[in-house]
């Protein structure tokens, strides 16, 4: 996961002021508040969810917490990616305040779209695209198993990749399947809004900025899903503007 090493190399350190690993979302506050999905993929009985320093994360350095992004514990890795996002200085001049679904629909009208991760906007895409393939580890009706990515991603004109691929360390294998002429966007609050990611074959980054820290922590700590979160701004950063 060289992309994680490269992201960390761009960050300036700051103390960790607050951490919340909720059921669905994780938030870390350093100079700002960063979000990431709380990914629970490993077997809990065998310690896969362990956060080794639980209870002592606040007061550590942001870069120290960001190193958890490399952890085999996906909950620790969620904290690490949230810490990375909290340390980023987002250049909003490279962004538009637009919903990711609008960008994907615009680029994918009449075309083949592959979506890595199941998003609520998938059904809207089906109305405009020639075909939509959803690749998901936890398969729902209409989805394809993630293991079939090599069959479908190379056929897609537009590829939307969930930011959680940085947490479960599948980003490298997925981006390697993308055609050179495809439009590729990373989607979700886990997505680091850093132009460095444009060096990794991405054309756009659809992420979130926290504008109401107190509201976000309150909702996350009480099990909120994404559509219940308030206090966020949805931004899309474009390679063409960088």
Secondary structure, 3 states (H helix, E strand, C coil): CHHHHHHHHCCCCCECCEEEECCCEEEEECCCEEEEECCCCCCHHHCCCCCCCCCCCCCCEHHHHHHHHHCCCHHHHHHHHHHHHHHCCCCHHHEECCCHHHHHHHHHCCCEEEEECCCCCHHHHHCCCCEEEEEECCCCCCCEEHHHHHHHHHHCCEEEEEHHHHCCCCHHHHHCCCCCCCEEEEECCCCCCCHHHHHHCCCEEEEEEECCHHHHHHHHHCCCCHHHCCCEEEEEEEHHHC
